[in-house]
């Protein structure tokens, strides 16, 4: 099951979620929604990092990603 649109929630935590394939039944008001193994998809949006690839060398790198708005 995939969440197909961004979740826009109110200050009170209420929101509208769209799934594909659709849910088989509509949960009742105040029913909990339990998400197991949440995942997201991101697109690399920064510059490709350059670093030395030498044995025994420890490096730190920073990468920029943005969330992919898939259909």
N, CA, C and O atoms as a Tripos MOL2 file, in Angstrom:
@<TRIPOS>MOLECULE
protein
  284   283    71     0     0
PROTEIN
NO_CHARGES

@<TRIPOS>ATOM
      1 N           0.8500   -1.1570    0.0000 N.3       1 UNK1
      2 CA          0.0000    0.0000    0.0000 C.3       1 UNK1
      3 C           0.9020    1.2270    0.0000 C.2       1 UNK1
      4 O           1.8940    1.2620    0.7280 O.2       1 UNK1
      5 N           0.5770    2.2210   -0.7950 N.am      2 UNK2
      6 CA          1.3910    3.4210   -0.9430 C.3       2 UNK2
      7 C           0.5370    4.6380   -0.6580 C.2       2 UNK2
      8 O          -0.5880    4.7540   -1.1430 O.2       2 UNK2
      9 N           1.0870    5.5470    0.1360 N.am      3 UNK3
     10 CA          0.4440    6.8460    0.3550 C.3       3 UNK3
     11 C           0.7040    7.6750   -0.8910 C.2       3 UNK3
     12 O           1.8630    7.9200   -1.2270 O.2       3 UNK3
     13 N          -0.3320    8.1110   -1.5830 N.am      4 UNK4
     14 CA         -0.1670    8.7340   -2.8980 C.3       4 UNK4
     15 C          -0.1760   10.2490   -2.8860 C.2       4 UNK4
     16 O           0.0210   10.8620   -3.9350 O.2       4 UNK4
     17 N          -0.3930   10.8660   -1.7590 N.am      5 UNK5
     18 CA         -0.4000   12.3250   -1.6770 C.3       5 UNK5
     19 C           0.1410   12.7430   -0.3190 C.2       5 UNK5
     20 O           0.1140   11.9720    0.6390 O.2       5 UNK5
     21 N           0.6260   13.9590   -0.2510 N.am      6 UNK6
     22 CA          1.1320   14.4710    1.0170 C.3       6 UNK6
     23 C           0.0130   14.5480    2.0380 C.2       6 UNK6
     24 O          -1.1390   14.8200    1.7020 O.2       6 UNK6
     25 N           0.3710   14.3040    3.2850 N.am      7 UNK7
     26 CA         -0.6010   14.4120    4.3770 C.3       7 UNK7
     27 C          -0.5990   15.8450    4.8770 C.2       7 UNK7
     28 O           0.4120   16.3260    5.3890 O.2       7 UNK7
     29 N          -1.7080   16.5180    4.7320 N.am      8 UNK8
     30 CA         -1.8760   17.8600    5.2850 C.3       8 UNK8
     31 C          -2.7380   17.7180    6.5210 C.2       8 UNK8
     32 O          -3.9160   17.3730    6.4340 O.2       8 UNK8
     33 N          -2.1420   17.9860    7.6750 N.am      9 UNK9
     34 CA         -2.8980   17.8290    8.9080 C.3       9 UNK9
     35 C          -3.1170   19.1700    9.5810 C.2       9 UNK9
     36 O          -2.3620   20.1210    9.3770 O.2       9 UNK9
     37 N          -4.1570   19.2260   10.3800 N.am     10 UNK10
     38 CA         -4.4880   20.4380   11.1130 C.3      10 UNK10
     39 C          -3.6660   20.4890   12.3990 C.2      10 UNK10
     40 O          -2.9600   19.5340   12.7230 O.2      10 UNK10
     41 N          -3.7530   21.5800   13.1200 N.am     11 UNK11
     42 CA         -3.0280   21.7200   14.3860 C.3      11 UNK11
     43 C          -3.4720   20.6690   15.3980 C.2      11 UNK11
     44 O          -2.7040   20.3030   16.2880 O.2      11 UNK11
     45 N          -4.6940   20.1860   15.2700 N.am     12 UNK12
     46 CA         -5.1960   19.1660   16.1960 C.3      12 UNK12
     47 C          -4.7740   17.7580   15.7870 C.2      12 UNK12
     48 O          -5.1140   16.7940   16.4730 O.2      12 UNK12
     49 N          -4.0300   17.6190   14.6690 N.am     13 UNK13
     50 CA         -3.5400   16.3100   14.2430 C.3      13 UNK13
     51 C          -4.4610   15.5690   13.3030 C.2      13 UNK13
     52 O          -4.1950   14.4130   12.9740 O.2      13 UNK13
     53 N          -5.5310   16.1930   12.8600 N.am     14 UNK14
     54 CA         -6.4440   15.5410   11.9230 C.3      14 UNK14
     55 C          -5.9420   15.7640   10.5020 C.2      14 UNK14
     56 O          -5.4580   16.8460   10.1690 O.2      14 UNK14
     57 N          -6.0600   14.7310    9.6650 N.am     15 UNK15
     58 CA         -5.5890   14.8540    8.2940 C.3      15 UNK15
     59 C          -6.3360   13.9070    7.3650 C.2      15 UNK15
     60 O          -7.1680   13.1100    7.7990 O.2      15 UNK15
     61 N          -6.0220   14.0110    6.0850 N.am     16 UNK16
     62 CA         -6.6490   13.2110    5.0420 C.3      16 UNK16
     63 C          -5.5400   12.4590    4.3090 C.2      16 UNK16
     64 O          -4.6030   13.0800    3.8070 O.2      16 UNK16
     65 N          -5.6350   11.1280    4.2410 N.am     17 UNK17
     66 CA         -4.6160   10.3220    3.5900 C.3      17 UNK17
     67 C          -5.2180    9.5870    2.3990 C.2      17 UNK17
     68 O          -6.3170    9.0410    2.4870 O.2      17 UNK17
     69 N          -4.4790    9.5760    1.2720 N.am     18 UNK18
     70 CA         -4.9160    8.8830    0.0690 C.3      18 UNK18
     71 C          -3.9750    7.7020   -0.1790 C.2      18 UNK18
     72 O          -2.7560    7.8750   -0.2010 O.2      18 UNK18
     73 N          -4.5320    6.5090   -0.3640 N.am     19 UNK19
     74 CA         -3.7470    5.2970   -0.5550 C.3      19 UNK19
     75 C          -3.9960    4.6880   -1.9220 C.2      19 UNK19
     76 O          -5.0420    4.9020   -2.5360 O.2      19 UNK19
     77 N          -3.0180    3.9280   -2.3850 N.am     20 UNK20
     78 CA         -3.1760    3.1250   -3.5830 C.3      20 UNK20
     79 C          -2.5940    1.7480   -3.2770 C.2      20 UNK20
     80 O          -1.4320    1.6740   -2.8780 O.2      20 UNK20
     81 N          -3.3090    0.6930   -3.4360 N.am     21 UNK21
     82 CA         -4.7370    0.6290   -3.7370 C.3      21 UNK21
     83 C          -5.5600    1.1790   -2.5830 C.2      21 UNK21
     84 O          -5.0850    1.2400   -1.4480 O.2      21 UNK21
     85 N          -6.7950    1.5810   -2.8730 N.am     22 UNK22
     86 CA         -7.6430    2.1540   -1.8190 C.3      22 UNK22
     87 C          -7.8780    1.1630   -0.6780 C.2      22 UNK22
     88 O          -7.7990   -0.0510   -0.8710 O.2      22 UNK22
     89 N          -8.1650    1.6890    0.4980 N.am     23 UNK23
     90 CA         -8.5010    0.8400    1.6400 C.3      23 UNK23
     91 C          -9.7690    0.0560    1.3330 C.2      23 UNK23
     92 O         -10.6400    0.5380    0.6080 O.2      23 UNK23
     93 N          -9.8740   -1.1420    1.8770 N.am     24 UNK24
     94 CA        -11.0520   -1.9810    1.6300 C.3      24 UNK24
     95 C         -12.2840   -1.4570    2.3500 C.2      24 UNK24
     96 O         -13.4130   -1.6810    1.9140 O.2      24 UNK24
     97 N         -12.0580   -0.7620    3.4510 N.am     25 UNK25
     98 CA        -13.1780   -0.1790    4.1970 C.3      25 UNK25
     99 C         -12.7040    1.1280    4.8200 C.2      25 UNK25
    100 O         -11.5060    1.3160    5.0320 O.2      25 UNK25
    101 N         -13.6150    2.0100    5.1060 N.am     26 UNK26
    102 CA        -13.2740    3.2860    5.7270 C.3      26 UNK26
    103 C         -13.2000    3.1060    7.2330 C.2      26 UNK26
    104 O         -14.1630    2.6430    7.8450 O.2      26 UNK26
    105 N         -12.0700    3.4640    7.8440 N.am     27 UNK27
    106 CA        -12.0080    3.3720    9.3030 C.3      27 UNK27
    107 C         -13.0050    4.3290    9.9400 C.2      27 UNK27
    108 O         -13.3080    5.3820    9.3800 O.2      27 UNK27
    109 N         -13.5070    3.9660   11.0990 N.am     28 UNK28
    110 CA        -14.4500    4.8220   11.8020 C.3      28 UNK28
    111 C         -13.7700    6.0440   12.4040 C.2      28 UNK28
    112 O         -12.5450    6.0900   12.5190 O.2      28 UNK28
    113 N         -14.5520    7.0090   12.7770 N.am     29 UNK29
    114 CA        -14.0210    8.1980   13.4490 C.3      29 UNK29
    115 C         -13.2690    7.7790   14.7020 C.2      29 UNK29
    116 O         -13.7200    6.9090   15.4470 O.2      29 UNK29
    117 N         -12.1380    8.3930   14.9250 N.am     30 UNK30
    118 CA        -11.2750    8.1450   16.0820 C.3      30 UNK30
    119 C         -10.6430    6.7680   16.1070 C.2      30 UNK30
    120 O         -10.0570    6.3880   17.1210 O.2      30 UNK30
    121 N         -10.7430    5.9890   14.9990 N.am     31 UNK31
    122 CA        -10.0140    4.7260   14.9160 C.3      31 UNK31
    123 C          -8.5410    5.0400   14.7110 C.2      31 UNK31
    124 O          -8.2050    5.9430   13.9440 O.2      31 UNK31
    125 N          -7.6570    4.3120   15.3820 N.am     32 UNK32
    126 CA         -6.2230    4.5700   15.1750 C.3      32 UNK32
    127 C          -5.7690    4.0510   13.8150 C.2      32 UNK32
    128 O          -6.3110    3.0690   13.3080 O.2      32 UNK32
    129 N          -4.7820    4.7050   13.2330 N.am     33 UNK33
    130 CA         -4.1340    4.2450   12.0090 C.3      33 UNK33
    131 C          -2.7110    3.8730   12.4070 C.2      33 UNK33
    132 O          -1.9320    4.7330   12.8170 O.2      33 UNK33
    133 N          -2.3770    2.6040   12.2870 N.am     34 UNK34
    134 CA         -1.0610    2.1170   12.6930 C.3      34 UNK34
    135 C          -0.2220    1.9150   11.4430 C.2      34 UNK34
    136 O          -0.6130    1.1790   10.5360 O.2      34 UNK34
    137 N           0.9250    2.5630   11.3960 N.am     35 UNK35
    138 CA          1.8280    2.4680   10.2560 C.3      35 UNK35
    139 C           3.0220    1.6220   10.6710 C.2      35 UNK35
    140 O           3.7220    1.9440   11.6310 O.2      35 UNK35
    141 N           3.2470    0.5380    9.9360 N.am     36 UNK36
    142 CA          4.3620   -0.3600   10.2130 C.3      36 UNK36
    143 C           5.3670   -0.2120    9.0710 C.2      36 UNK36
    144 O           4.9850   -0.2310    7.9010 O.2      36 UNK36
    145 N           6.6290   -0.0670    9.4030 N.am     37 UNK37
    146 CA          7.7000    0.1030    8.4120 C.3      37 UNK37
    147 C           7.4490    1.2960    7.4910 C.2      37 UNK37
    148 O           7.3890    1.1230    6.2740 O.2      37 UNK37
    149 N           7.3020    2.4860    8.0370 N.am     38 UNK38
    150 CA          7.0890    3.6550    7.1760 C.3      38 UNK38
    151 C           8.3250    3.9120    6.3200 C.2      38 UNK38
    152 O           9.4550    3.7700    6.7870 O.2      38 UNK38
    153 N           8.1020    4.2880    5.0770 N.am     39 UNK39
    154 CA          9.2040    4.5770    4.1600 C.3      39 UNK39
    155 C           8.8570    5.8250    3.3700 C.2      39 UNK39
    156 O           7.6980    6.2300    3.2850 O.2      39 UNK39
    157 N           9.8710    6.4140    2.8050 N.am     40 UNK40
    158 CA          9.6880    7.5760    1.9520 C.3      40 UNK40
    159 C          10.6530    7.4530    0.7830 C.2      40 UNK40
    160 O          11.6190    6.6930    0.8440 O.2      40 UNK40
    161 N          10.3920    8.1880   -0.2590 N.am     41 UNK41
    162 CA         11.2670    8.1720   -1.4260 C.3      41 UNK41
    163 C          11.8180    9.5710   -1.6170 C.2      41 UNK41
    164 O          11.0710   10.5500   -1.6170 O.2      41 UNK41
    165 N          13.1380    9.6600   -1.7810 N.am     42 UNK42
    166 CA         13.8100   10.9450   -1.9210 C.3      42 UNK42
    167 C          14.6190   10.9810   -3.2030 C.2      42 UNK42
    168 O          15.0250    9.9470   -3.7330 O.2      42 UNK42
    169 N          14.8470   12.2060   -3.6960 N.am     43 UNK43
    170 CA         15.6570   12.4380   -4.8930 C.3      43 UNK43
    171 C          16.8980   13.2050   -4.4700 C.2      43 UNK43
    172 O          16.8080   14.1700   -3.7110 O.2      43 UNK43
    173 N          18.0590   12.7790   -4.9580 N.am     44 UNK44
    174 CA         19.3010   13.4800   -4.6760 C.3      44 UNK44
    175 C          19.2370   14.8340   -5.3660 C.2      44 UNK44
    176 O          19.0160   14.8970   -6.5750 O.2      44 UNK44
    177 N          19.4270   15.9210   -4.6190 N.am     45 UNK45
    178 CA         19.2680   17.2600   -5.1960 C.3      45 UNK45
    179 C          20.5060   18.1290   -5.0520 C.2      45 UNK45
    180 O          20.4620   19.3120   -5.3920 O.2      45 UNK45
    181 N          21.6040   17.5830   -4.5610 N.am     46 UNK46
    182 CA         22.7840   18.3980   -4.3120 C.3      46 UNK46
    183 C          23.8920   18.1520   -5.3180 C.2      46 UNK46
    184 O          23.6890   17.5200   -6.3550 O.2      46 UNK46
    185 N          25.0550   18.6600   -4.9910 N.am     47 UNK47
    186 CA         26.2500   18.4270   -5.7870 C.3      47 UNK47
    187 C          26.8220   17.0600   -5.4250 C.2      47 UNK47
    188 O          26.7460   16.6430   -4.2690 O.2      47 UNK47
    189 N          27.3860   16.3710   -6.3890 N.am     48 UNK48
    190 CA         28.0190   15.0900   -6.0890 C.3      48 UNK48
    191 C          29.2710   15.3410   -5.2600 C.2      48 UNK48
    192 O          30.1100   16.1610   -5.6320 O.2      48 UNK48
    193 N          29.3990   14.6460   -4.1470 N.am     49 UNK49
    194 CA         30.5630   14.8810   -3.2790 C.3      49 UNK49
    195 C          31.8380   14.2970   -3.8890 C.2      49 UNK49
    196 O          31.8000   13.3300   -4.6510 O.2      49 UNK49
    197 N          32.9500   14.9050   -3.5350 N.am     50 UNK50
    198 CA         34.2490   14.3900   -3.9570 C.3      50 UNK50
    199 C          35.0350   14.0380   -2.7120 C.2      50 UNK50
    200 O          35.1530   14.8590   -1.8010 O.2      50 UNK50
    201 N          35.5730   12.8370   -2.6580 N.am     51 UNK51
    202 CA         36.4110   12.4420   -1.5430 C.3      51 UNK51
    203 C          37.4150   11.4040   -2.0280 C.2      51 UNK51
    204 O          37.2020   10.7250   -3.0320 O.2      51 UNK51
    205 N          38.5050   11.3030   -1.2930 N.am     52 UNK52
    206 CA         39.5380   10.3360   -1.6330 C.3      52 UNK52
    207 C          39.0820    8.9480   -1.2050 C.2      52 UNK52
    208 O          38.5400    8.7650   -0.1140 O.2      52 UNK52
    209 N          39.3050    7.9960   -2.0620 N.am     53 UNK53
    210 CA         38.9380    6.6180   -1.7550 C.3      53 UNK53
    211 C          40.2230    5.8530   -1.4620 C.2      53 UNK53
    212 O          40.7890    5.2120   -2.3470 O.2      53 UNK53
    213 N          40.6740    5.9230   -0.2250 N.am     54 UNK54
    214 CA         41.9110    5.2530    0.1690 C.3      54 UNK54
    215 C          41.6290    4.3240    1.3410 C.2      54 UNK54
    216 O          40.8100    4.6590    2.1960 O.2      54 UNK54
    217 N          42.2720    3.1830    1.4070 N.am     55 UNK55
    218 CA         42.0510    2.2480    2.5100 C.3      55 UNK55
    219 C          42.4230    2.8700    3.8510 C.2      55 UNK55
    220 O          43.4420    3.5510    3.9690 O.2      55 UNK55
    221 N          41.5960    2.6330    4.8500 N.am     56 UNK56
    222 CA         41.8820    3.1100    6.1890 C.3      56 UNK56
    223 C          41.6030    4.5810    6.4170 C.2      56 UNK56
    224 O          41.8880    5.0980    7.4970 O.2      56 UNK56
    225 N          41.0480    5.2740    5.4220 N.am     57 UNK57
    226 CA         40.7550    6.7010    5.5600 C.3      57 UNK57
    227 C          39.2850    6.8570    5.9080 C.2      57 UNK57
    228 O          38.4210    6.3250    5.2120 O.2      57 UNK57
    229 N          38.9990    7.5690    6.9610 N.am     58 UNK58
    230 CA         37.6320    7.8330    7.3780 C.3      58 UNK58
    231 C          37.2540    9.2430    6.9440 C.2      58 UNK58
    232 O          37.9670   10.1990    7.2500 O.2      58 UNK58
    233 N          36.1500    9.3760    6.2410 N.am     59 UNK59
    234 CA         35.7180   10.6880    5.7570 C.3      59 UNK59
    235 C          34.2880   10.9640    6.1890 C.2      59 UNK59
    236 O          33.5290   10.0520    6.5180 O.2      59 UNK59
    237 N          33.9480   12.2210    6.1810 N.am     60 UNK60
    238 CA         32.5820   12.6570    6.4490 C.3      60 UNK60
    239 C          32.0670   13.3420    5.1970 C.2      60 UNK60
    240 O          32.7810   14.1230    4.5690 O.2      60 UNK60
    241 N          30.8350   13.0510    4.8390 N.am     61 UNK61
    242 CA         30.2540   13.6490    3.6450 C.3      61 UNK61
    243 C          28.8440   14.1110    3.9710 C.2      61 UNK61
    244 O          28.1730   13.5170    4.8150 O.2      61 UNK61
    245 N          28.4000   15.1480    3.3170 N.am     62 UNK62
    246 CA         27.0510   15.6740    3.4870 C.3      62 UNK62
    247 C          26.3450   15.6310    2.1360 C.2      62 UNK62
    248 O          26.8960   16.0660    1.1250 O.2      62 UNK62
    249 N          25.1170   15.1020    2.1280 N.am     63 UNK63
    250 CA         24.3380   14.9880    0.8960 C.3      63 UNK63
    251 C          23.0110   15.7070    1.0650 C.2      63 UNK63
    252 O          22.4640   15.7520    2.1670 O.2      63 UNK63
    253 N          22.4920   16.2690   -0.0170 N.am     64 UNK64
    254 CA         21.2010   16.9610    0.0000 C.3      64 UNK64
    255 C          20.1740   16.1490   -0.7710 C.2      64 UNK64
    256 O          20.4050   15.7480   -1.9120 O.2      64 UNK64
    257 N          19.0190   15.9110   -0.1200 N.am     65 UNK65
    258 CA         17.9260   15.1840   -0.7510 C.3      65 UNK65
    259 C          16.6400   15.9860   -0.5690 C.2      65 UNK65
    260 O          16.5260   16.7880    0.3580 O.2      65 UNK65
    261 N          15.6850   15.7660   -1.4510 N.am     66 UNK66
    262 CA         14.3490   16.3250   -1.2610 C.3      66 UNK66
    263 C          13.3460   15.2130   -1.4830 C.2      66 UNK66
    264 O          13.5890   14.2950   -2.2650 O.2      66 UNK66
    265 N          12.2210   15.2950   -0.7940 N.am     67 UNK67
    266 CA         11.2240   14.2420   -0.8910 C.3      67 UNK67
    267 C          10.6200   14.2200   -2.2730 C.2      67 UNK67
    268 O          10.2690   15.2580   -2.8330 O.2      67 UNK67
    269 N          10.5040   13.0210   -2.8180 N.am     68 UNK68
    270 CA          9.9250   12.8260   -4.1510 C.3      68 UNK68
    271 C           8.4010   12.8120   -4.0190 C.2      68 UNK68
    272 O           7.8570   12.0720   -3.1990 O.2      68 UNK68
    273 N           7.7270   13.6050   -4.8000 N.am     69 UNK69
    274 CA          6.2630   13.6470   -4.7870 C.3      69 UNK69
    275 C           5.7510   12.7390   -5.8890 C.2      69 UNK69
    276 O           5.3560   13.2020   -6.9590 O.2      69 UNK69
    277 N           5.7610   11.4370   -5.6170 N.am     70 UNK70
    278 CA          5.3360   10.4740   -6.6250 C.3      70 UNK70
    279 C           3.8210   10.4080   -6.6820 C.2      70 UNK70
    280 O           3.1410   10.7070   -5.7010 O.2      70 UNK70
    281 N           3.2930   10.0150   -7.8430 N.am     71 UNK71
    282 CA          1.8310    9.9770   -7.9910 C.3      71 UNK71
    283 C           1.1450    8.9330   -7.1690 C.2      71 UNK71
    284 O          -0.0790    8.8140   -7.2180 O.2      71 UNK71
@<TRIPOS>BOND
     1     1     2 1
     2     2     3 1
     3     3     4 2
     4     3     5 am
     5     5     6 1
     6     6     7 1
     7     7     8 2
     8     7     9 am
     9     9    10 1
    10    10    11 1
    11    11    12 2
    12    11    13 am
    13    13    14 1
    14    14    15 1
    15    15    16 2
    16    15    17 am
    17    17    18 1
    18    18    19 1
    19    19    20 2
    20    19    21 am
    21    21    22 1
    22    22    23 1
    23    23    24 2
    24    23    25 am
    25    25    26 1
    26    26    27 1
    27    27    28 2
    28    27    29 am
    29    29    30 1
    30    30    31 1
    31    31    32 2
    32    31    33 am
    33    33    34 1
    34    34    35 1
    35    35    36 2
    36    35    37 am
    37    37    38 1
    38    38    39 1
    39    39    40 2
    40    39    41 am
    41    41    42 1
    42    42    43 1
    43    43    44 2
    44    43    45 am
    45    45    46 1
    46    46    47 1
    47    47    48 2
    48    47    49 am
    49    49    50 1
    50    50    51 1
    51    51    52 2
    52    51    53 am
    53    53    54 1
    54    54    55 1
    55    55    56 2
    56    55    57 am
    57    57    58 1
    58    58    59 1
    59    59    60 2
    60    59    61 am
    61    61    62 1
    62    62    63 1
    63    63    64 2
    64    63    65 am
    65    65    66 1
    66    66    67 1
    67    67    68 2
    68    67    69 am
    69    69    70 1
    70    70    71 1
    71    71    72 2
    72    71    73 am
    73    73    74 1
    74    74    75 1
    75    75    76 2
    76    75    77 am
    77    77    78 1
    78    78    79 1
    79    79    80 2
    80    79    81 am
    81    81    82 1
    82    82    83 1
    83    83    84 2
    84    83    85 am
    85    85    86 1
    86    86    87 1
    87    87    88 2
    88    87    89 am
    89    89    90 1
    90    90    91 1
    91    91    92 2
    92    91    93 am
    93    93    94 1
    94    94    95 1
    95    95    96 2
    96    95    97 am
    97    97    98 1
    98    98    99 1
    99    99   100 2
   100    99   101 am
   101   101   102 1
   102   102   103 1
   103   103   104 2
   104   103   105 am
   105   105   106 1
   106   106   107 1
   107   107   108 2
   108   107   109 am
   109   109   110 1
   110   110   111 1
   111   111   112 2
   112   111   113 am
   113   113   114 1
   114   114   115 1
   115   115   116 2
   116   115   117 am
   117   117   118 1
   118   118   119 1
   119   119   120 2
   120   119   121 am
   121   121   122 1
   122   122   123 1
   123   123   124 2
   124   123   125 am
   125   125   126 1
   126   126   127 1
   127   127   128 2
   128   127   129 am
   129   129   130 1
   130   130   131 1
   131   131   132 2
   132   131   133 am
   133   133   134 1
   134   134   135 1
   135   135   136 2
   136   135   137 am
   137   137   138 1
   138   138   139 1
   139   139   140 2
   140   139   141 am
   141   141   142 1
   142   142   143 1
   143   143   144 2
   144   143   145 am
   145   145   146 1
   146   146   147 1
   147   147   148 2
   148   147   149 am
   149   149   150 1
   150   150   151 1
   151   151   152 2
   152   151   153 am
   153   153   154 1
   154   154   155 1
   155   155   156 2
   156   155   157 am
   157   157   158 1
   158   158   159 1
   159   159   160 2
   160   159   161 am
   161   161   162 1
   162   162   163 1
   163   163   164 2
   164   163   165 am
   165   165   166 1
   166   166   167 1
   167   167   168 2
   168   167   169 am
   169   169   170 1
   170   170   171 1
   171   171   172 2
   172   171   173 am
   173   173   174 1
   174   174   175 1
   175   175   176 2
   176   175   177 am
   177   177   178 1
   178   178   179 1
   179   179   180 2
   180   179   181 am
   181   181   182 1
   182   182   183 1
   183   183   184 2
   184   183   185 am
   185   185   186 1
   186   186   187 1
   187   187   188 2
   188   187   189 am
   189   189   190 1
   190   190   191 1
   191   191   192 2
   192   191   193 am
   193   193   194 1
   194   194   195 1
   195   195   196 2
   196   195   197 am
   197   197   198 1
   198   198   199 1
   199   199   200 2
   200   199   201 am
   201   201   202 1
   202   202   203 1
   203   203   204 2
   204   203   205 am
   205   205   206 1
   206   206   207 1
   207   207   208 2
   208   207   209 am
   209   209   210 1
   210   210   211 1
   211   211   212 2
   212   211   213 am
   213   213   214 1
   214   214   215 1
   215   215   216 2
   216   215   217 am
   217   217   218 1
   218   218   219 1
   219   219   220 2
   220   219   221 am
   221   221   222 1
   222   222   223 1
   223   223   224 2
   224   223   225 am
   225   225   226 1
   226   226   227 1
   227   227   228 2
   228   227   229 am
   229   229   230 1
   230   230   231 1
   231   231   232 2
   232   231   233 am
   233   233   234 1
   234   234   235 1
   235   235   236 2
   236   235   237 am
   237   237   238 1
   238   238   239 1
   239   239   240 2
   240   239   241 am
   241   241   242 1
   242   242   243 1
   243   243   244 2
   244   243   245 am
   245   245   246 1
   246   246   247 1
   247   247   248 2
   248   247   249 am
   249   249   250 1
   250   250   251 1
   251   251   252 2
   252   251   253 am
   253   253   254 1
   254   254   255 1
   255   255   256 2
   256   255   257 am
   257   257   258 1
   258   258   259 1
   259   259   260 2
   260   259   261 am
   261   261   262 1
   262   262   263 1
   263   263   264 2
   264   263   265 am
   265   265   266 1
   266   266   267 1
   267   267   268 2
   268   267   269 am
   269   269   270 1
   270   270   271 1
   271   271   272 2
   272   271   273 am
   273   273   274 1
   274   274   275 1
   275   275   276 2
   276   275   277 am
   277   277   278 1
   278   278   279 1
   279   279   280 2
   280   279   281 am
   281   281   282 1
   282   282   283 1
   283   283   284 2
@<TRIPOS>SUBSTRUCTURE
     1 UNK1         2 RESIDUE 1 A UNK
     2 UNK2         6 RESIDUE 1 A UNK
     3 UNK3        10 RESIDUE 1 A UNK
     4 UNK4        14 RESIDUE 1 A UNK
     5 UNK5        18 RESIDUE 1 A UNK
     6 UNK6        22 RESIDUE 1 A UNK
     7 UNK7        26 RESIDUE 1 A UNK
     8 UNK8        30 RESIDUE 1 A UNK
     9 UNK9        34 RESIDUE 1 A UNK
    10 UNK10       38 RESIDUE 1 A UNK
    11 UNK11       42 RESIDUE 1 A UNK
    12 UNK12       46 RESIDUE 1 A UNK
    13 UNK13       50 RESIDUE 1 A UNK
    14 UNK14       54 RESIDUE 1 A UNK
    15 UNK15       58 RESIDUE 1 A UNK
    16 UNK16       62 RESIDUE 1 A UNK
    17 UNK17       66 RESIDUE 1 A UNK
    18 UNK18       70 RESIDUE 1 A UNK
    19 UNK19       74 RESIDUE 1 A UNK
    20 UNK20       78 RESIDUE 1 A UNK
    21 UNK21       82 RESIDUE 1 A UNK
    22 UNK22       86 RESIDUE 1 A UNK
    23 UNK23       90 RESIDUE 1 A UNK
    24 UNK24       94 RESIDUE 1 A UNK
    25 UNK25       98 RESIDUE 1 A UNK
    26 UNK26      102 RESIDUE 1 A UNK
    27 UNK27      106 RESIDUE 1 A UNK
    28 UNK28      110 RESIDUE 1 A UNK
    29 UNK29      114 RESIDUE 1 A UNK
    30 UNK30      118 RESIDUE 1 A UNK
    31 UNK31      122 RESIDUE 1 A UNK
    32 UNK32      126 RESIDUE 1 A UNK
    33 UNK33      130 RESIDUE 1 A UNK
    34 UNK34      134 RESIDUE 1 A UNK
    35 UNK35      138 RESIDUE 1 A UNK
    36 UNK36      142 RESIDUE 1 A UNK
    37 UNK37      146 RESIDUE 1 A UNK
    38 UNK38      150 RESIDUE 1 A UNK
    39 UNK39      154 RESIDUE 1 A UNK
    40 UNK40      158 RESIDUE 1 A UNK
    41 UNK41      162 RESIDUE 1 A UNK
    42 UNK42      166 RESIDUE 1 A UNK
    43 UNK43      170 RESIDUE 1 A UNK
    44 UNK44      174 RESIDUE 1 A UNK
    45 UNK45      178 RESIDUE 1 A UNK
    46 UNK46      182 RESIDUE 1 A UNK
    47 UNK47      186 RESIDUE 1 A UNK
    48 UNK48      190 RESIDUE 1 A UNK
    49 UNK49      194 RESIDUE 1 A UNK
    50 UNK50      198 RESIDUE 1 A UNK
    51 UNK51      202 RESIDUE 1 A UNK
    52 UNK52      206 RESIDUE 1 A UNK
    53 UNK53      210 RESIDUE 1 A UNK
    54 UNK54      214 RESIDUE 1 A UNK
    55 UNK55      218 RESIDUE 1 A UNK
    56 UNK56      222 RESIDUE 1 A UNK
    57 UNK57      226 RESIDUE 1 A UNK
    58 UNK58      230 RESIDUE 1 A UNK
    59 UNK59      234 RESIDUE 1 A UNK
    60 UNK60      238 RESIDUE 1 A UNK
    61 UNK61      242 RESIDUE 1 A UNK
    62 UNK62      246 RESIDUE 1 A UNK
    63 UNK63      250 RESIDUE 1 A UNK
    64 UNK64      254 RESIDUE 1 A UNK
    65 UNK65      258 RESIDUE 1 A UNK
    66 UNK66      262 RESIDUE 1 A UNK
    67 UNK67      266 RESIDUE 1 A UNK
    68 UNK68      270 RESIDUE 1 A UNK
    69 UNK69      274 RESIDUE 1 A UNK
    70 UNK70      278 RESIDUE 1 A UNK
    71 UNK71      282 RESIDUE 1 A UNK
